[in-house]
């Protein structure tokens, strides 16, 4: 059974030749004694015609949808009036048909996969993956891996695998724990990232490391999250921040060129964390469309509108003409994101009507000049403390994007760096400081002296996020390589020396043995492929994903285990009482 080629590899040069193809029957129809088949493999579909007097007819007559078949016949152009371009211009006149395997009637029509409930698709994932759209996703993913590997190899990177069973360390999400049979009462953790190991590789002198790492986080799921996921992980020694950014720009540009034939403009724009939040209400702004905020705090300070007069921040966003129902929906979005409400104005002529118009007489001319809102357009306002006000309006901005398709006509992809994040983040509920990214991120050299002072919230991190179409697809930093600075960082987030030694003693010891300056990044590889393919969910670009409840509906995981297995690792299960 040797096929001539994949269906998609057949060209006009094969016309007139006898070809052998193998695949699945996508569709069958009978017409006037003729049998027409659509044969499918991962590369495409081709029409097969079986004539009544053909020796292939008896076998072809047995074929049904999703049967596995081998077809031998003459490859030829279809009649001119039936050509539609590409593979649709050709057909195979069968001379031999072999049924390689039969198939039960599928639980859903593959051609209608997008309209099938996701849980059904995930239960029969092996069928769902037969759909051309799904196979295109996985093929693009494979091409991206090949492009990354080739590029990094030429740049002197060494591929190293780091452990899957490691020590539980605080990295911002819950660990998946694995009991140790040989060490009763003790546990491994599945890695949330290879962070410490890749830094140890820099200490070991490997200089440039990468891997496509499997990572695990026991966190609530969203459309762009999975409990087990893949990240492109890399680390470089003897580098500064610009070195890491420049290399990653060239790498991402190479991946887009090799997989999609898309050229990304270089260099990528850079925004500070403050600029991104202040202008777009997000640290991962979608920059395919503008709609930046205008700051009008000073314009309303001390005015007659009390809600704005004493607010720490007042931001305005220009929107198209909106119905009252649309405004109500946008206000719901704002409230879901922490706002008390969403004030608005509609421009009519040289003034404003509706919403808060009775409070803005004195500010009318200035608002018109500073916002440029068109006649009939709408101004949307968010007020309050700075972070809450801009975050709520940022969510409204994205809702407007979806409502009016504001990215249409703009660039298909827009990549940017968001930088200069705060080193530390204060939690008002607990009254404690934590890290913005992770505790191994290097502070700006000029800010190290602020650790332990009242101004440590002003410390800038040498951290950077890679943002694509409103998604964070990568994040990294220059790392702390000085043991004293690392100890200061642990102290700033409330670790006693004993706690730091308990959690990270092996790493602190390693830092003392000659650590080079180093930095790196991790790409969320699944999320990147999701954006590149235009898929609506990360589950569409992973071969065998979990659903939004963290369950594998095909393999039925997670599942109970035998009492004997639990006994071997010294565990008992206490089932929560159902309310």
N, C-alpha and C positions, 0 to 999 in steps of 0.2 A: 504494500500500500504506500506508494510514493506519489505525493501530489506534485503537480507541476509548479505551483506557487500558491501563495495566499491569493484570495480573490482580488484584493485591492492592488496586488502587484502585477496583474495582467494588464498588458498595454496593447496598442494597435499592432505591435510587432507579432503578437500571438494570433492575429486573425488568420483563419485558414488552417491553423494547427489543431491537432488533437490534444486536449488538455485533460488532466485529472484533478478534480477538486474535491475537497472534503469539508464537511461542516454540518450545520443544522438546517432543517427545513423551516424557513421562516413563515411561508404561506404556500398553500396549494389551491389551485382552482382548475376545474375542467371546463373546456370550451369546445364544443363540436367534435368530441372525440380526442381532442388534444389535451395533454396535461401540461399545465404551466406551474413551475415551482420557482420560489425564491430561495436560493441557497445562501446561507450566511456563515461567515467565519468572523474572526475578530477584526478583520481589515475591511469588510464591506459585504455587499449583497450583489448577486448576479441572477438574472432570469435564466431558467433552464426550460427548454421546450422538448417535450417527449411526444413524438408522433405515434399514431395508432399502430402503424406497421413496424415500428422500431423494436428490435429485440429487447430494448430496455423497458418497454411498456409494462409487462407484468410486474416487474419489481417496482417501477414508479407508481403503479396503481396502489401499492401497499402503503406508500408514504403518507404521513400525516404531520401536522405541526410539531416541531421539536424532535422529530426522528433524526437520528444521526445517519448521514448518507455519504456515499462516495459516488461521484458523477464523472463519467468519462464521455467526452463528446467534442464536437468541432466548435471552436470559438469563432464567432462571426459578428459583423455589424448588424444591428437591427435595421429594419426598413427605415428609410430616411424620415418618414413622418412620425415614427415612434421614438426618435432619439431625443433625449432630454439633457444630455451632457454627462460626462464622466462615465461611470460603470453602466449607467442606464442606456448608453449607446450600444451596448454589446449584449450578446446572449450566447448560451451554449445549446447546441442541438445534440441531445443525448444519444449516445450509441450503447451505453452500458450504465446501469444503475445498480448499486449494491447497498442494501439496507444493513448498516453497521450496528444499529441498535434502535429499538422502539422506545416510545416515551408515553407516559400517562398524560392525560389532558392537564395542562398547567392550571394552577389555581387562579391565575389572572392572565389576561392577554398582554404579552410582552410589549406589543405596539402601543398599549395604553398605560404603560407603567407609571407615568407621571401622575395619572389620576387615581392610582390605586393607593389605598391607605398604607402609610409607611410601615406600620407593624406587620402587615401582610408581606410587603416587599422584604422586610428584614427577616421574617420567618423563613422565607424561601429565597434567601440572598443569592444562592448559587444560580437561581433562575433570573433574578433581578440583574445580576452581573452580565447576563447574556445580552442585555439591551445595548445597542450601539453607543448610546450616550454614556452609559456607565463604563464601557470598555474604553471609550475615548479618554475619560478621566484617568483611568488607571494607566493607560499608555502614555499620556502626557506626564503623569507622575514618574513613570519609569524613565522617560527621556530627561526629565529634570534631574533625577538622581545621576544619570550618566553624565550630564553636562556639569554638574557640581563636582563629581569625582574627577573628571578630566581636567577641569580648571584648577582645582586645589592641588592636584598632583603636579601640574606644571609650576605651581607657586611654592613647591617645596613642603607641602603639608604631609604629615604622617597620619595614617588612619589607625586609631587605637580604640579597642573596645574596653569600656569600663564596667565595673561589677553591676549586676542586677540585684544582688542581695547585699545590702549595706546597712549602715547604722542610721537609726531614726534621728533626724536633725530638724530643727525648726526652720522651714523655708517658706512659710506663708500659707500652706495648705495642709490638709490632713494627709498623713502617710497611709499607704496600704501596708499592713503588718503581716509578717510571715513567721509563724512559730517555729522554733528550732527544736527538732527531735533530740539532737545530741546535746543540747544545752537547755534542759527543762526550765520553763519559766522565763526564757529569754527569747527575744524576737529580732529578726531582720526587718528592714523596711525596703520596699521597692523604691528606686530612686525617683525623686521629683525632678531632678536634673543631675547631670554629672559634674556639678559646679566644683566641688572640692577636689575631685579626682583630676579634672583637667588643669586645675591650678597646681596640683602635685606633679603633673606631667611637666609643667613649666619649671618647677623646682628641680625635677630630675634631668633637665637639659634637653628635652625633646624639641623645644623651640617652637614648632608649629604643629598643632594637633587638630584633627577633626574626626567626627563620626556622625552618622545618622542614628541618633540615640533614641531608644525607647524609654519613655518617662511615664510616671504614674502619679496621679493626684486624686485623692478622694474628696472631690468638691462637687458642688451643685453644677448640673449640666446646663449648657445653652447650645444654641445652634452651632457655635464655633468652638465647642469644648467636648472632649472625650476623657474618660478616666484613664485610658492608656493611649498615648499619642506619640508622634515622632517629631523630634526636633533636629535640625542641623546644628551641631554644636562645634564651635571652634575656639581656639585660644592661640595667642601669639606672644612670644617673648621679645623684649627689647623694642617695644613700640610705644608710641604716643597715640592719643585719641584719633588724630587725623589719619594715621596709618591704617587703623582698623576700619574707619569709615571709607577711605578711598578703596581699599581692597574689596570691601563688601559691595560698594557701588559697581565695581567692575564685574564682580561675581554675579550679582543679580541681573545686570545688563546682559551678561553672557547667557544666563539661563533663559531669559525672555527671548533673546535672539535665536537660540538653538531650538527652543520648544514651540514658540508662537510666531517667530519671524517678526517680532516687535522690537523696535529700537527705543530704549529708554533714554531720555535726555540726561546727560551728565554735565556737571555734578548734580546730585539731588539737592533741592532747597533745604535749608536748615532753619528751624524755629526753636526758640527757647521754650521750655515748659510754660513759662509765664505768658509768652506771646500766644502760644497755641490755646491755652485756656482763656486768656483775656479776649482774643479775637474770635474764637470759634467754640468755646465752651467745652473743649475736649482735648485730652493729651494724645489723641489719635485722630486728628481732624481729617474729614474727607475734603480734599482740596481740588477735586474735579470741578467744583463750582465755588464761586466766591462767597457772597453773603456773609461777610465779616460783620461783627458787631460794631456799633458806635457807642462810645462812652459818653453819657449825658449826665453823669452824677452831678457835676458842678452846675449844670444848667438848671437843675431843680432844687439844689441845696438852699434851704431856708425859704422855699416857696410855699404857696398855699396848699399844695397837695401833700398832706402829711405823710402818706405812704412813701413818697419819694424824698421829701424834704430832709429827713434824718437818716436815710438809707446809706449804708456804707458804700454801696455800688448800685448804679442804675445803668443798665445796658439796653440798647434798642436794636432790633433786627428789622430790616426792610423785607416785606413780603408782597406777593401779588395781591390782587383784589380777592378778598375772602368773604364767603357767606357766613352768616351767624353760626350755622351748624359747624362749619370748619373751624371757626374761632373757638367754639366750645370744645371741640375735639383737641385742638392744640393746647387749650388751657388744661384739659385732663392730662395731657402728656407732661406739661410743666409741673403740675401737682404731683404726678407720679415720681417726678425727679426732685422733689423737695421744695418746690415753690409754693407760696401761699395762694398765688393766683397768676394771671397773665393779663396785664393791662394792654389796651390797644387803642389805636386811632385809625380812622379812614380819611384819606385826603380827598377833599372836594374843593376844586378851584384852588384858591390861595389860602385855604384854611383846613380845619379838621372837623369831622363829625363823629358821633358815636363814642362808645367807650368812655375814656377819661377826658373828652374834648372840653368839658366845662372848666377843667383845671389848668389848661395849657395855653390860655390866651396870650400871656406874655412871652411864652417860649415858641410861638408858632413860626415866626420868621426864621429863627435859628434852627429849629427842627427841620424845616423845609430845606434850608441851605446845607445842613450837615448830613442829612440822610439821602437827599436826592430822590425821595419817594415820588413816584409818578401819580398823576391824577387817577383816583380810584384805588390806588395801592393802599397797603395797610402797614402800620408800624406796630410792632409787638415789643412790649417792655417787660424786663425782669428786674426786680429790686431786692436788696437784702445784703447780707454779708457777701464778700466778693466770690468765694468759691461756689457757694450755693446758688447765687444769682447767675453766674456764667454757665454753670453745669446745667441748670434747668433750661436756659435759653439755648444751650447747645443741643439738648434733646429736641427742642422745638425746631431748630434749624434742620436736623436730620428728618424730622417728620414732614417738614415743608419740601425737602428734597424728594421724598418718596411720593408726596401728594402731587407735585407738579413736575416730576421727572426732571429735576434741575440739572442733572448730569448729562442729559441728552445734548449732543452736539459738541460736548467737551472732549477732553482726552479720555481714552478708554482706561488708561491706568495713570495714576499720579502717585509718585513715591516721594517721601520727604523724611528727613531726620527731625525728631523732637529731642532736645538736649537740655542740659543745665537743669536737671531735676533737683528738687531739694534732697539732701542726703537723708534727712529724718522727717518723719510724719508724726504729728502729735495726735493722740487719741483722747478727745475730751472726756469720754465716758470713763475710761480707766485712769486718766490723768498721767499717762505714761507715753514715752517716745518709742517708736519702732522705726524700722528701716523702710524707705520708699521702694527700693528694689530688692536688695539682699544685703546682709551684713558684711560682705566682702568687697563692696563697691568703694573705690578710692574717693576720698573727698578732694575738692580742689585744693592744691597745695597752699594757697593763700588763706584757706579757711580752717586749717587743722587746729589752730590755736583756739577756735571757738568751741571745741568739744568740752562739755562739762560746765559751760557758762550759760547765762540767761539767753545768749544769742545763738545757741547751737541750732535753732530752727532756721537760721540764715545760711547754714553750711550748704554749699553747692556740691553736688555729686558729679563725678566724671562719668556720667551715665548717658546712654543714648538709646532711643527706640526707633526702629525702622517702621514707617507707617505707609500703608498702601491702601488707597481707596477707603479710608476710614477704619481700617483694621490694623492693629499692631501685629506685624508679621515677624518682628525680630526685636530683641532687646539685649543690651550688653553694657559693658563698662570697662574702664581701666580698673584693675584690682589693687587692693592694698597689698603691698609687698614688704612693708616695714612692720615687724612684730609689735612695736610700741603703738603705732597708729591703729593696728588691729585690736589691741587691748583697749584703746580709747573708744573705739567704735562699739565694742561689746559693752563697755561701761555705760555708754550713752543710751543704749537700749535696755539698761537695767540688769545686765548680767553681772553677778559677782564674779571675782576671779575663779572661785570654785565651780560655779555654774559653767563658765566659759571652758574651763579645763575638762569638765565632765562631758560637755557636748562636743567640743572641738579640740581636745587636748592633742590628738595626733597631728592635727593641722597646724596648731600653734607651734608645736615642736618642730615641724618641718620648715616653717617660716624662718626659724633661727639658723638654718643651715645654708644660707646664701641664696636668697630668692631674687630672681631678676625682675625688673619692671615688666609687667605683662598685662594683657587685656584680651577681651574676646567678646563673643556674641553668640546668641542662640536664635535661630529662626524657627518659628512655629511652622513646620513644614506642611502639615495638613492644612492649616489655615491659609498658607500661601497658595497651595494648589487650588483650594476652594475659590480664592479670588481670581486666580488665573483662568480657571475654567468657567467662571460665572455661576458656579453652583450656589444653591440657596442655603446649603448646610454643609458642615464639615463631614457629615455622615455620607454625603454623596461622593466623596473622593477617597474614602477608606474602604478597603475591600470588605472587611467584616466588622462593622462598627457596633457599638452599643446604642440602644435607643435613648430617649431623653429621660428615662428612669434608670439608666446604667445597666440595662439588662441585654444579654445576647439572646434574642428570641429564637434563633436557629439552633444554637447549641444548648439552650436553656441554662445559661449561667447568669448570675450565681445560683447555686443549688445546694441543698443539704449534703452532708457527707456522713459516712457510716460512723457509728459510735466508736468502733475500733480505731478508725483513723484519728479521731479526736483524742482517744486515750493514749495513742502513741506520742502525741505532743503535749499531753497533760492538760487538755482543755475540756471544759464543760460549756454547753450552750444554754444560756438563759434566755428563753423567748419572751420578748416584751408582751405584756398583757394587752389584748386588743380592747380599745375603748368602744 
